[in-house]
Amino acid sequence: MEGHIVIIGAGQAGTQTAEALRSGGYTGAITMLGDEPHGPYHRPPLSKAWLAGEMGEAQLVMRAPEMLAKKGITLRTGVTVEAIDRAAQKVKLAGGEALAYTGLVLATGSTPRSLPLPGIGAPNVLPLRSKDDASAIAARLTTCAERSLPVLVIGGGFIGLEVAATARKKGLAVTVLEAAPRLLGRVLAPLLSDWYAALHREHGVNLVLDARIASIETDAAGEAIAVLMTDGSRHPCGLVVLGVGVAANDQLAAAAGLACDRGIVVDDCTRTADPLIVAAGDCTARQLADGSLLRLESVQNATEQGKSAAAALLGQPRPFTATPWFWSDQYDRKLQMAGLSGGADAWAVRGDMGGDMAAGAAFSIYHFRAGKLIAVDSVNSAKDHLQARKLLDAGVSPTPEQAADGGFDLGTLIPKG
């Protein structure tokens, strides 16, 4: 099969699509365009092992350029795509170059959100999305340690809490400012939110919930030195990390006339309304059977949508409908989530959540809606997590009583074969 498939984006989704095209038998040209100066790398360690200095450069690499070249995949880094001309089937690059395509993959990822606050542009107010972001934060953490300056994290989501945990492991004073009344309020049940709040407080993090920020105070050099609250309180800092979510990079798609709604709208096979264009990863919003849109920001979603994108371009529909799963490492606790818990009306706890955070509790929370299992959140319980994914994929639901009974083998409910 000849032609030229252009992939805009050199992250997890773009790389997976390129490799799946080759393994699927595509023999034409593949060009992958990345706007960063780096080749494909793993993002999850950026807020954890990489930031902590526990991972080397080589371990962060997802695919070396020479490995891609061996597969006939051309990687171009530091490239900005300015427009998509669907009529001419070309993408226009900064500098005037145009690339013709017979198939186009949008794997443009997402961008960290900012806040409309005075002082937000200070050089030590940093988001965490890219390798360069993580390197800049790591350098600032070193400076904070040398000068005994505290770290401020704005946002009590996964990125913010992972950075807080990493900074505490380095011995730094950390304050987390969360605008909502609880941590991880959009993704965790109140019981688990409270547990994570206790975990962070046990490790010395100062949590401020219902936080209302007025401004970021800067010194004569323009550096942030404190975060000022609307109640008049002041939190000194040497570094501010912004962890207030991301926005899908759908501007190119929208300008090209493709449907976008907080992401590029795609079907289960990652197809857009244009038969030559697919989209995968954090930039997408998947349209479900009921017409609603689902945005997932995870390695699993990027990987599976990448496979589906390649299949769609090869004329082999491959719906991605598997149970979503996610994970987060904070201190010595691994949270593994299977399914989507929004709308749950009943919960069951399996295992011992433990009152002593140092004891290393292992447990799972099973989420039910109208008596049906919809999600499971497991802390330091990999067996429960893997079992939960099988139950959810099979559409099998234990009762809340069975889920809460540690003596009941939930594996007996999973269909054989």
Secondary structure by P-SEA (a helix, b strand, c coil): cbbbbbbccccaaaaaaaaaaaaaccccbbbbbbccccccccccccccccccccccccccccccaaaaaaacbbbbcccccccccccccbbbcccbbbbbbcbbbccbbbbbbbccccccccccccccccaaaaaaaaaaaaaaaaabbbbbbccccaaaaaaaaaaaaabbbbbbbbcccccccccccaaaaaaaaaaaaaacccccccccccbbbbcccccccbbbccccbbbbbcbbbbcccccccaaaaaaacccccccccccccccccccccccccccbbbbccccbbbbbbcaaaaaaaaaaaaaaaacbbbbcccccccccccccbbbbbcccccccccccccccccccccccccbbbbbbcccccccccccccaaaaaaaaaaaaaccccccccccccccccccccccc
